[in-house]
Amino acid sequence: MDLTRQTPRAEIAGSGVLQVNLNWSVTAEADLDLGCMVATSDGKGAAVQPLGGEFGNLDAWPYVGLDQDDRTGETSDGETLRISLEHRHQFTKRRCHVVGCVGA
């Protein structure tokens, strides 16, 4: 499934691991970073993102892991978030986002 400006949301059902990947061109002249903010019903929250070195953990809180920070767009794999759906009943929100930093 592709998320675009026209269809920015998706409802995910099932179990296992949801993978979100970001790849971009070196000619973008910006560092794009993939991240995920999570919130739980008991008020806990976390941000998984390269900024601050918060790469998360797929197997423990916050059950979201980011594999790397591709600062140049030259990595063929880009950046991949993995989100455990086994623990989704604990969350009220999970928001994936992309942040662009020019001149990074």
C-alpha positions in Angstrom: 0.0 0.0 0.0 1.2 3.5 -0.7 0.4 6.5 1.4 0.1 9.8 -0.5 -1.2 13.3 0.0 -4.5 12.1 -1.4 -4.6 9.0 0.8 -2.6 9.8 3.9 -4.2 7.2 6.2 -4.4 3.4 6.4 -6.2 1.1 8.8 -4.1 -2.0 9.6 -5.5 -5.3 10.8 -3.9 -8.6 11.6 -0.8 -9.5 13.6 3.0 -9.7 13.0 5.2 -6.8 12.0 4.3 -3.8 9.9 7.2 -2.4 7.9 7.3 1.2 6.7 10.2 2.1 4.3 11.5 5.5 3.2 13.8 5.8 0.1 14.7 9.0 -1.6 17.0 10.4 -4.3 20.4 11.8 -3.6 19.3 14.8 -5.7 16.8 15.8 -3.1 19.5 17.9 -1.3 17.9 17.2 2.0 18.1 14.6 4.8 14.7 12.9 5.1 14.1 11.1 8.4 11.4 8.5 9.0 9.8 8.4 12.5 6.9 7.2 14.5 5.1 8.7 17.5 3.2 6.3 19.8 0.8 6.9 22.6 -0.8 4.4 25.0 -4.1 4.3 26.9 -2.3 4.8 30.2 -0.6 8.0 29.1 2.8 6.8 28.0 4.3 8.1 24.8 7.5 7.9 22.8 9.0 9.1 19.6 11.2 6.8 17.5 13.3 8.8 15.1 17.0 9.4 14.2 16.9 12.9 15.8 18.2 12.3 19.3 19.3 8.8 18.5 15.9 7.4 19.5 15.9 4.2 17.4 13.3 2.3 19.6 13.0 -1.4 20.1 10.7 -3.8 18.3 10.8 -6.4 21.1 10.3 -4.1 24.1 8.7 -0.7 24.8 7.8 1.1 22.5 7.5 -2.0 20.2 8.7 0.2 17.3 12.2 0.0 15.9 14.1 2.1 13.3 17.0 0.3 11.5 19.2 3.3 10.5 19.6 6.9 9.7 20.3 7.4 6.0 21.6 10.9 6.0 22.4 11.1 2.2 19.8 9.1 0.3 22.6 6.9 -1.0 21.6 3.8 0.9 19.7 1.4 -1.3 17.6 0.2 1.7 16.7 3.7 2.9 15.2 3.8 6.4 12.8 1.1 7.7 10.5 1.3 10.7 9.2 -2.0 12.1 6.1 -1.9 14.2 5.0 -4.9 16.3 1.3 -5.4 15.8 1.3 -8.0 18.6 1.1 -5.1 21.1 -1.3 -2.9 19.3 -4.0 -3.2 21.9 -1.8 -1.1 24.2 -1.8 1.9 21.9 -4.3 4.6 21.3 -2.2 6.2 18.4 0.8 5.4 16.2 1.7 8.1 13.7 4.4 7.6 11.2 6.0 10.7 9.8 8.8 12.1 7.6 10.9 15.1 8.5 13.1 16.9 6.0 16.2 18.8 7.0 17.8 20.9 4.3 21.6 21.2 4.4 22.1 18.3 6.8 
